[in-house]
Every structure is written in structure tokens, then in C-alpha cells.
Amino acid sequence: MQQRIAILDFETTGMSPAHGARAAEVGIVLVEGGRIVDRFQSLMDAGQSMPWNITQLTGISSAMLRAAPPADTVMREAAAFVGSTPLVAHNAAFDRKFWVDELQRAGCDATQPFACTVLLSRRLYPEAPSHSLGRIVRHLQLPPADKAHRALADAEMTAHLLLRMQSDLQRRWHIPDPHHALLCSLQSCQRAHVAALLQRSAQQQTQPTLPGLDIAVAG
């Protein structure tokens, strides 16, 4: 688990940039070597007010956004913080839309691949009663957030979830290096084929490749 991975979370003014919503807060946690190594967090002013119902959920008010740095400034700082590091988010389809939209507005590229801990938890922990962030964290008895529904707190919970997943892939499936590319393959794998994928990955990482030897796993 030596690879550096960035875990991303946004709080936003709505559900989708396609419907005019903007990012209001970003939190990013870097993990490397099985632990959290750095953090980035900022509110941002995108020129929008925060809807009352989202203020009730997050505690982020319109006044807080007006006092925050401009969104393009924050996103350029976030892009520099992440660099080319691959990304992870819980329900990545949501966060990726805002990451791409806000970086484009700031004149930055958004080329990093995303892995999703919702999809991964469904494949690794199918017995869990729910795969929402708070509930899967409780199910696995991971550290809870000090302040749920804030970007950095949720990114830290997701980081602990990711580290647990990587640890379980090492311990239960004997995969020495559960790197980001493997996570991307796993999240798109049909559930019936998960065991075959992980067994093949363990073989590929632990056995030397011999000329003419082709390891094949059905599915």
C-alpha cells in the first residue's frame, strides 16, 4: 500500500453541476503506506447562496461562503495538492462531476482516475446492511467523523474505509499491493466474478511470470 491515493469529498449547493449546483467546500485526504499523511480543506465562494435545507444538514451558511476564498482559487490549490495522484470518493459519481466542473471553471485539467468506495464496499462487504458512508463505517467499526456532512470529516471517514479495504485485500485475499488500478477493476467487476478476480490478482502479484505460462481464470 505504498501508492499515494487522494480521497475527495465535496459539500455542494445542489445535486449536480448540470442543474446549476456549485461546490461549497472541498476536503481531501492523502493516504500512503497504510496511513493518512496529509489533508486539505477549504470553503469556497462560487457566487451562490447555500439552500436552507443544506445549511441544516451541513452547518454551512451563505454568510460563510461569502467570506470564503473564490472557488477558482481554492480549486487551483486543490489541483496542486492532488497533482497526478489517483482519486477515491464515496459515491464517486457525485464528487467526480463537481471535481471536473470546478477544475474546468478554474482552467485546470481533471484527468485522474476515480475509484468508488460505495461500489467497492458492495463487492467486499455484501453482508453489510447499508453501504452509505456512516453505516458502512459503523458496520466495520471504523473511526466515526467528528462532524458528519462536512467535506474533510467525510473524506477522513472514507480514507479509513479505504485503508480497511486495502488491509482486507492483503489479509483475506493475500494481495500484497492493492493498488488503485486493482480497485478500479474490482469496482466494475460483477459480484459473481469478484473471487476469481482477486485470486488472479493474488497469483499475479505473488508468483513470478514464467515464459509461456498464462494464468487464466474463468469469468
N, C-alpha and C positions, 0 to 999 in steps of 0.2 A: 504493500500500500504506500509505496514511496511517491507515486504520482501525485502532483498537486491538483486539486479539484476545487472549484469555486461553487459555493451554494448560494443561491439567489432567492430573494423574496421581495415582492413589491406590495405596498398598500396603494390603492388607487381610488379615483373618484367615480369609478363605474366598472362595468364588466369587460369592456372591450374598446380598444382604440378605434375600431371600425365604427363604433357608435359615439365617438367623440370623447371617450374617457381618457384621462391622463394619469400618469404616475404621480403619487403624492409623497411617497417615502420609499427608499431602497435600502435593503440590508444585504450584505454579502459577507460570507464566512469562508475563509480558506482552510482546507484540511490537507495535511501531508504527513506521511509516516504514522498514520493512525491517530492523529490528534489535530485539534484546532490550532492554527499557527498565526492567524491574523483576522481582522474584522474591519468592515467599512459600513458606515450608516449615515444617512442624511435625509432630512425632509427636503422637499423641493417645491418651488413655486412655478407652476405651469400656467398661471393666469386663470385658474379655475377655483371656484368655491368648493368646499367639501360638503356633499349632501348630508343632511341631518342624520339620516339613518346610519351612514358610515361613520360619522363622528361618534354616535352612540356605541358603535362596535369597536372602533379603534382608539377613541380618545383624541384623534387628530382633528383640530378645528380649522376653519377657514383663516382665522387670525394667525394660527401657527404657520400655515402655508404662506401667507403674505409676508411673514418675517423670515422665511427660508431663502436660501440661495436660489438663483434661477435654475430651472430644470436642465437647460443645456450645459450649464457649468457643472452641475452635480453629475450628469451623465458622462461628461468627458473625464471627470475624476474617477468615476466608476469603471469606465472602459480602461483607463490607465492602470487601475488597481487590479483588474482581472487579467489584462493582457491577452495572451492566446490560450489561457487556461480553460479547459473544458468545463461546462456548467452542469449543475444539478439543481432542480427545483421540485417542490412538492406540488403536483398538478402543473407540470412544466408547460403544458399547452397555454395556460393562462399567463404565466410570467414571461414566457418567451415572446408573446405578442407585444407586451409592453417594453421588453428589452430591445427588440428590433425597432419598434416605432420610435421610442425615445432616443435611441442612438442615431437613427436616421435623421431625426429632427436636429440633433446636435452635430451632424456632419461626420459621424463615426461609423465604421463598419461593425456588423454583428455577424461574425462568421463561426462562432464557437458552437460545437455540437452540444445538445442538451440531453441529459438523462432525467427520468422522472421517477421519484420515489413512490408515487402512488402506483404506477404500473409495476415497479419492482416489488413493492410490498405485496401486491396481489399474487405475484408469482412465487415469492419466497415465504410468505405467511398467509396461505389461503384460508387457514383456520381462524384468522382474526375477525372479530365481529364487525369491524369497520376499518376502512383504510384512510379515513380523514386523519389529518396530522395529529390532532390532540388525542384521538382514540388509539391510533396505532402506537403512539409514544407511550400511552398508559398501558396498552396491552403488552408491550415489550419491556415495561418498567424502566424506561429511559428518563433522563432528567427533564422535567417539565419546564415550560417557559415561565420566566418571572412575570411577563406581561404579554399575554397572547394577543394576536392580531396587531402586533407591531412588527415591522419588517425584520429588524435584527433578531428579535426574540424568536420569531418563526424560522428564520434562517438557521439559528443555532439549534433549534429542535430538529430541523431537517438534517443538519450536519451530524448530530448524534445518531439519528436514524440511519444515515448513510454509513457511518462508521460501524454501526452494529451489523448492517447488511454485509459489508466487506469482511468483517470478522467472522460472520456465519459462513460466508462463502469459503473462507480459509479453513475454518474449523470443521464444518459439516461436509463440505464438498471437496476439501483438500486442493483448493485452487490457490497457489502461492501468491499470485498477483491479480486480484480482482479489479482490474483497471477499468477506465471509463469506457473504452470500446466494448469490453465484455458486458458492462452494464447496459449499453445501448442495444446489444444483441439480445440480452436477456429480456429487456422490457418489451421487445417486439416478438418474442417467441411465444407460440401457442402453449398454453399451460400443459397440454399433454406431452409436449416435447421438451419441457424445462429440464428434466432429469438427464435426458440424452445430451442436451447442450452443455450442461455443467460437467457431466462425466467426460465429454470430449475435451472441454477446456482444461480440466484437470490433467488429462493424459497429455495434451499438447504442451502444457507448462512443466510437467514433471518428467517426461520421457524424452530422451534425445531422438531427434529425427534421423532415421536411417535412410540411405539412398534406396529408392524404390519401394519404401514402406509407406502405405497410405492408410491412415486410420479412418474408418468410415463408421458413422453412427446413423442408424435409420432415423428418419424424421428431420 
